[in-house]
Amino acid sequence: MTNDERPGTHRVRADRAEPVGAPVVRGDPAVTGERASEAVGFDPDDPESVAEAARTVRSFAESSAGDDHVLMLRGAAACAALVRGVGSYKRAAERAGGDVSVSFIRKWARVHDLPQSVRRHVARGRIAPTAAKHIARVSGDARLHLAWATLDAGLTVREVRRLASEINNGQSATEVLEAHGVDLGTLDVSLPPAVYLELRRRASLDDVDPGTVVADALDDYFD
């Protein structure tokens, strides 16, 4: 069972499963390569680590990480650990000092709360951290729908922001995305020739669409 899987079902969770501040993605060489060895964790139960998180948050807020997705995830981790360590967004902003605002900390702490399946794409640069901030504004399956639509439909940060706002205004994620022209559940995949031929054969004999065969097979696999 993966960390993003809910016990007793193959539905995936939409929030973080790992300890707050742990460099699970940043410290994975499969995602960040040689930079994995540089990953710094923050322990909200360790006063010294909380102090380091406060310094990191202030530095993160006062400097530009540019296109450095890994550095942004580090800043997000520091925000989340600082909040957990001091008990509130307000106290976290006060502890960080400078011009660090409650809003800034809240936005990035929510990014840290995204499930690992989404954060890995942020670390790889496939989902922009600024888009991740808006994905993190919504909750539940809406997060996942919006994240995967960002990848599959090539949504821009501006589009993600607008769609997140519509979802938070009470509309369902599926309705919002379909109205935007996103074909939910559609994914291009490449199959080995032999598997492709067998898929076509079974679909034809069962008088169903190939997608139905794939969905049934995946449903059994995930169970």
matplotlib code that plots the C-alpha trace (Angstrom):
import matplotlib.pyplot as plt

x = [0.0, 1.4, 1.4, -1.2, -3.7, -6.5, -6.8, -9.6, -10.1, -8.1, -9.2, -6.2, -6.0, -5.9, -3.7, -0.2, 0.3, 3.9, 5.2, 5.1, 8.5, 10.0, 11.9, 10.1, 10.1, 13.0, 15.2, 14.3, 17.1, 14.6, 12.9, 15.6, 18.8, 22.0, 20.2, 18.5, 21.5, 21.0, 17.4, 16.8, 14.0, 12.1, 10.8, 8.0, 8.6, 12.3, 12.8, 16.1, 14.5, 11.5, 14.0, 15.7, 12.3, 11.6, 14.8, 14.1, 10.6, 11.9, 14.7, 12.1, 9.8, 12.5, 14.2, 13.1, 13.5, 12.9, 12.3, 13.9, 11.0, 12.9, 13.8, 10.2, 9.1, 11.7, 10.2, 6.8, 8.0, 9.5, 6.2, 4.2, 6.6, 6.8, 3.0, 2.8, 5.6, 4.2, 0.5, -0.9, -0.4, -0.3, 2.4, 4.4, 4.4, 5.5, 8.2, 9.6, 9.6, 10.4, 7.6, 6.4, 2.6, 0.0, -1.2, 2.2, 2.7, -0.8, -0.4, 2.9, 1.9, -1.0, 1.4, 3.3, -0.1, -0.6, -0.3, 3.0, 1.7, 1.2, 4.3, 6.5, 5.3, 6.0, 9.5, 10.0, 8.8, 5.8, 3.4, 4.5, 4.7, 2.5, -0.1, 0.3, -0.6, -4.0, -4.5, -3.9, -6.7, -9.3, -9.9, -10.8, -10.9, -11.1, -7.4, -6.6, -8.9, -7.4, -3.8, -4.2, -6.1, -3.1, -0.9, -3.3, -4.8, -1.8, -3.6, -1.8, -1.4, -4.0, -6.5, -5.8, -6.3, -9.7, -10.9, -9.9, -11.9, -15.0, -14.6, -14.4, -17.5, -19.5, -19.3, -18.1, -14.6, -15.9, -18.4, -16.0, -13.3, -15.8, -17.2, -13.6, -13.2, -11.2, -12.1, -12.0, -10.7, -9.0, -5.4, -3.1, -1.1, 1.4, 1.0, 3.3, 2.0, 0.9, -1.0, -2.7, -3.8, -5.2, -7.0, -8.7, -9.6, -11.2, -13.1, -14.5, -15.6, -17.2, -18.9, -17.4, -15.0, -11.3, -11.5, -14.0, -11.6, -8.8, -11.0, -12.1, -8.5, -7.2, -10.1, -9.1, -5.4, -5.9, -8.1]
y = [0.0, 3.4, 6.4, 8.1, 5.1, 5.0, 1.8, -0.5, 1.2, 2.0, 5.7, 7.9, 10.4, 14.1, 15.2, 14.5, 11.1, 11.6, 13.4, 17.2, 18.6, 15.3, 15.6, 12.6, 13.9, 16.3, 13.5, 11.0, 10.6, 9.2, 12.7, 15.2, 13.3, 14.4, 17.2, 14.6, 14.5, 18.3, 17.8, 19.3, 18.1, 20.1, 18.5, 20.5, 18.8, 19.9, 23.5, 23.9, 22.5, 24.9, 27.8, 26.6, 26.5, 30.1, 31.2, 29.3, 30.8, 34.3, 33.7, 32.0, 35.0, 37.6, 36.0, 34.6, 30.9, 31.5, 28.3, 26.2, 23.9, 21.9, 25.0, 26.1, 22.7, 23.2, 26.6, 25.0, 22.3, 25.0, 26.9, 23.8, 22.7, 26.2, 26.3, 22.9, 23.8, 27.1, 26.3, 28.8, 30.7, 34.0, 32.8, 31.3, 34.7, 36.4, 33.8, 34.2, 37.9, 40.5, 41.0, 37.4, 37.4, 34.9, 34.6, 33.7, 30.9, 29.5, 29.3, 27.4, 25.2, 24.0, 23.0, 20.9, 19.2, 18.0, 14.3, 12.9, 11.9, 15.6, 16.9, 14.6, 16.4, 19.7, 18.6, 17.4, 20.7, 19.3, 21.3, 24.8, 25.6, 28.7, 26.3, 24.0, 26.8, 27.1, 23.3, 23.2, 25.8, 23.2, 20.0, 16.3, 14.8, 18.2, 18.6, 15.5, 16.3, 19.8, 18.5, 15.8, 18.2, 20.6, 17.8, 16.2, 19.4, 21.6, 24.2, 27.5, 28.9, 31.5, 28.8, 26.8, 29.9, 30.6, 27.0, 26.7, 29.8, 28.4, 25.1, 27.0, 29.0, 25.7, 24.1, 20.5, 20.0, 17.7, 20.2, 23.1, 21.2, 19.8, 23.3, 24.4, 21.8, 19.2, 15.7, 14.0, 10.4, 10.7, 9.7, 8.7, 5.6, 3.5, -0.3, -3.1, -4.3, -7.7, -6.1, -3.7, -6.5, -8.5, -5.4, -4.8, -8.5, -8.6, -5.3, -6.5, -9.9, -8.3, -5.6, -2.8, 0.1, -0.6, 1.9, -0.3, -3.3, -1.1, 0.4, -3.1, -4.4, -1.4, -1.7, -5.3, -4.4, -1.6, -3.9]
z = [0.0, -0.9, 1.4, -0.8, -0.5, 1.9, 3.9, 2.7, -0.7, -3.8, -3.6, -3.0, -0.2, -1.0, 1.9, 3.3, 4.8, 6.0, 9.1, 8.8, 7.7, 6.6, 3.3, 1.8, -1.8, -1.6, -0.2, -2.8, -5.4, -7.9, -7.9, -7.1, -8.1, -6.5, -4.6, -2.4, -0.2, 0.5, 1.7, 5.1, 7.4, 10.0, 13.2, 14.8, 18.1, 18.3, 19.4, 17.5, 14.3, 14.8, 15.1, 11.9, 10.2, 11.3, 9.7, 6.6, 6.3, 6.6, 4.1, 1.7, 2.0, 1.5, -1.5, -4.8, -5.5, -9.2, -11.0, -8.2, -7.4, -4.8, -2.9, -2.9, -1.5, 1.3, 2.1, 2.1, 4.5, 6.8, 6.8, 7.8, 10.5, 12.0, 12.2, 13.8, 16.2, 17.5, 17.2, 14.8, 11.6, 13.5, 15.9, 13.0, 11.2, 14.4, 15.0, 11.4, 11.8, 9.1, 6.5, 6.7, 6.6, 7.8, 4.3, 3.0, 5.5, 5.1, 1.3, 1.4, 4.4, 2.3, -0.5, 2.0, 2.9, -0.7, -1.2, -2.2, -5.6, -6.4, -4.6, -6.7, -9.9, -8.3, -7.5, -11.0, -12.4, -14.1, -11.9, -11.1, -7.4, -8.0, -9.5, -6.6, -4.2, -6.0, -6.1, -2.4, -1.9, -2.6, -0.6, -1.1, -4.5, -6.0, -5.3, -7.3, -10.2, -10.5, -10.2, -12.8, -15.1, -14.8, -16.2, -18.7, -20.1, -19.7, -17.6, -16.9, -13.5, -14.2, -15.3, -12.2, -10.0, -11.6, -11.5, -7.8, -7.1, -8.8, -6.9, -3.6, -4.6, -4.3, -7.7, -8.1, -9.5, -12.2, -13.4, -13.3, -15.3, -17.9, -18.4, -19.0, -21.7, -19.7, -20.8, -17.4, -17.3, -20.7, -20.7, -23.6, -22.8, -24.8, -24.7, -26.0, -29.3, -28.0, -25.1, -27.5, -29.7, -26.8, -25.5, -28.8, -29.1, -25.7, -26.1, -29.4, -28.1, -25.0, -27.1, -25.0, -25.5, -24.8, -22.0, -20.2, -20.3, -19.0, -16.2, -15.1, -15.2, -13.2, -10.7, -10.0, -9.9, -7.3, -5.2]

ax = plt.figure().add_subplot(projection="3d")
ax.plot(x, y, z, "-o")
ax.set_aspect("equal")
plt.show()
